[in-house]
Amino acid sequence: MLISLHPYMYPSRLLPALPALIIVLMAVLSAGLGADLARAQSTTVDAPDENETAEVAAVFALPDGFVARNPDGGIVVEEFLDYYCTFCKVSSPEVDALAAADPDIRLVIRELPILTPQSLPLAQIALAASYQGLYLEVHKAMMTARSVPSPEAALAIVASLGGDPEQILADMNRPEIGLHIRRNLERALGGGIRSTPGFIVQGLPFAGYIGQEQMAELFELLKQLENAGADTGN
């Protein structure tokens, strides 16, 4: 796996070269978006009403990361993960527990399907579940499953949560989902994350599995620094 166990921030110049799979993922997403655009350009239809177009865009828009805990928390933790990542399945429940116990921690989930070619459809299914209001439920169920679910098992999870698997299949290849994943990838690379699990905490990148105790210490330190800054007016 593309894992680094060092718990501290890596300077960008010391990070390894981009894994080939990341480049492949970028190509796949770009090709998919290009194909959608080509189909749209080649289809002759009446010009849509501007209000209708805006309404449709609003319905299918995805947020810039899904806030799993404490939307008003002052310590922003961006968690980059892949359902095929063994250490993600360890760290994700731990970080979620820390955020559940501390309202100051805003936990943001970012899908980063870079480990295997099978990672992408699982991320697409989870993101498509957002259109049924089930993203976090599906995400947590897949992340805490004993084994990595197949796409078929992921659809069964959707059904078990009251969702519509057929609608998931219709939505999972929407261009908005590909664009969302591409933006997560750009955010990861721009923030210094090259592997999963990865974290950007208050703008600082941390690569690999950190451990619940060390993560708790990091959050506490950042809270102290934030409070000290507030006390001095900085």
C-alpha positions in Angstrom: 0.0 0.0 0.0 1.0 3.6 -0.5 1.5 4.2 3.2 3.9 6.3 5.1 4.0 5.7 8.9 5.9 8.8 9.9 3.5 10.9 12.0 5.0 14.3 11.2 4.5 16.7 8.4 6.6 16.1 5.3 8.1 19.1 3.4 6.8 19.0 -0.1 10.3 18.5 -1.6 10.8 15.3 0.4 7.5 13.6 -0.7 7.9 10.7 -3.2 7.1 11.0 -6.8 3.4 10.7 -7.7 2.3 7.1 -7.8 1.4 5.9 -11.3 -2.1 5.1 -10.2 -2.8 8.7 -9.4 -1.8 9.7 -12.9 -4.1 6.9 -14.2 -7.0 8.2 -12.1 -6.5 11.7 -13.4 -6.6 10.4 -16.9 -9.7 8.3 -16.3 -11.6 11.2 -14.7 -10.5 13.6 -17.4 -11.6 11.1 -20.1 -15.0 10.7 -18.4 -15.6 14.4 -18.2 -14.5 14.8 -21.7 -16.8 12.1 -22.9 -19.8 13.7 -21.1 -18.9 17.1 -22.7 -18.6 15.5 -26.2 -22.0 13.8 -25.8 -23.5 17.1 -24.7 -22.0 19.0 -27.6 -23.1 16.4 -30.2 -26.7 16.2 -29.1 -29.1 18.6 -30.8 -31.7 19.8 -28.3 -33.5 23.0 -27.6 -31.6 25.5 -25.4 -32.6 24.8 -21.8 -34.3 27.4 -19.7 -31.6 29.2 -17.6 -33.6 28.8 -14.4 -34.2 25.1 -15.1 -30.4 24.6 -15.8 -29.5 26.4 -12.5 -32.0 24.3 -10.6 -30.6 21.0 -12.0 -27.1 22.1 -11.3 -28.0 22.9 -7.7 -29.6 19.5 -7.2 -26.6 17.6 -8.4 -23.9 19.8 -6.9 -21.6 18.2 -4.4 -20.1 20.0 -1.4 -16.4 20.7 -1.1 -15.8 17.7 1.1 -18.5 16.2 3.4 -18.6 17.5 7.0 -18.9 14.4 9.1 -18.7 16.1 12.5 -19.1 19.6 14.0 -19.6 22.0 11.1 -18.8 24.9 13.3 -15.6 23.4 14.8 -12.5 25.6 14.8 -10.0 22.8 14.2 -10.5 21.7 10.6 -9.4 18.1 9.9 -9.6 17.0 6.3 -9.4 13.2 6.0 -8.3 11.6 2.7 -9.2 8.0 2.4 -9.7 5.0 0.1 -12.0 2.0 0.9 -9.2 -0.4 -0.1 -6.8 1.2 2.4 -6.3 -1.1 5.4 -5.0 1.7 7.6 -7.9 4.0 6.6 -10.2 1.4 8.1 -8.3 1.7 11.3 -7.8 5.4 11.5 -11.2 6.5 10.2 -13.2 5.3 13.2 -10.6 6.6 15.6 -10.6 10.1 14.2 -14.4 10.0 14.0 -14.5 9.1 17.7 -12.2 12.0 18.6 -14.4 14.4 16.7 -17.5 13.0 18.2 -16.1 13.7 21.7 -14.8 17.2 20.9 -17.1 19.8 19.3 -14.1 21.9 18.3 -13.0 19.4 15.7 -14.6 19.8 12.3 -14.1 16.5 10.5 -14.3 16.7 6.7 -14.2 13.5 4.6 -12.6 13.5 1.2 -12.8 10.5 -1.1 -9.4 9.8 -2.6 -9.7 6.5 -4.6 -6.0 6.0 -5.6 -4.9 2.6 -4.4 -6.5 0.2 -6.9 -8.7 0.4 -10.0 -11.5 -1.0 -7.9 -11.3 2.0 -5.5 -13.0 4.3 -7.9 -16.4 2.6 -8.2 -16.7 2.3 -4.5 -16.1 6.1 -4.1 -18.6 6.7 -6.9 -21.2 4.7 -5.1 -20.7 6.5 -1.8 -20.9 9.9 -3.5 -23.9 8.9 -5.5 -25.6 8.0 -2.2 -25.4 11.7 -1.3 -28.2 12.4 -3.8 -30.4 10.2 -1.5 -29.1 11.8 1.7 -27.1 8.7 2.6 -23.5 9.6 1.9 -22.2 9.5 5.5 -24.2 6.4 6.4 -22.9 4.5 3.3 -19.4 5.8 3.9 -19.3 4.7 7.5 -20.8 1.3 6.7 -18.2 0.7 4.0 -15.3 2.0 6.1 -16.2 -0.2 9.1 -17.1 -3.3 7.2 -14.9 -6.3 8.1 -13.6 -6.7 4.5 -13.5 -4.3 1.6 -16.9 -4.4 0.0 -17.3 -5.2 -3.7 -19.4 -2.8 -5.8 -22.2 -5.3 -5.5 -21.8 -5.4 -1.7 -21.7 -1.6 -1.6 -25.0 -1.5 -3.4 -26.4 -4.0 -0.9 -25.3 -1.6 1.9 -27.2 1.2 0.2 -30.3 -1.0 0.1 -29.9 -2.0 3.7 -29.9 1.7 4.6 -33.2 2.3 2.8 -31.6 3.6 -0.4 -32.3 2.8 -4.1 -29.4 0.8 -5.7 -30.8 1.3 -9.1 -30.7 5.1 -8.7 -27.1 4.8 -7.5 -26.2 3.0 -10.7 -27.8 5.9 -12.6 -26.1 8.6 -10.6 -22.6 7.2 -9.9 -21.2 8.2 -13.3 -22.5 11.7 -13.2 -19.9 14.3 -14.3 -20.3 16.1 -11.0 -19.0 13.0 -9.1 -16.0 12.8 -11.4 -15.3 16.5 -10.9 -15.7 16.1 -7.1 -13.1 13.3 -7.0 -10.7 15.3 -9.2 -11.0 18.3 -6.9 -10.2 16.1 -3.9 -7.2 14.8 -5.8 -6.0 18.3 -6.6 -6.6 19.3 -3.0 -4.6 16.4 -1.8 -1.6 17.0 -4.1 -1.7 20.8 -3.4 -1.7 20.1 0.3 1.1 17.6 0.3 -0.8 14.4 0.5 0.4 11.5 -1.7 -1.1 8.5 0.0 -4.0 7.2 2.2 -4.8 7.8 4.9 -3.8 11.4 4.7 -4.8 14.4 6.8 -4.6 18.1 6.4 -5.1 19.6 9.8 -5.4 23.4 9.9 -3.5 23.4 6.6 -0.7 21.1 7.7 -0.3 17.8 5.9 0.2 14.5 7.8 0.9 11.3 5.9 -0.1 7.9 6.9 -1.6 6.3 10.0 -0.9 8.6 13.0 -2.7 6.7 15.8 -5.5 7.8 18.0 -3.4 8.9 20.9 -1.0 11.0 18.8 -3.9 12.5 16.9 -5.6 13.5 20.1 -2.3 15.2 21.3 -2.1 17.0 17.9 -5.7 18.3 18.2 -5.1 19.5 21.8 -1.9 21.3 20.8 -3.6 23.0 17.9 -6.5 24.1 20.2 -4.0 25.5 22.7 -2.2 27.5 19.9 -5.6 28.7 18.7 -6.7 29.8 22.1 -3.3 31.5 22.7 -3.7 33.4 19.5 -7.2 34.5 20.5 -5.9 35.7 23.9 -3.2 37.8 22.3 -5.5 39.1 19.6 -3.5 37.5 16.7 
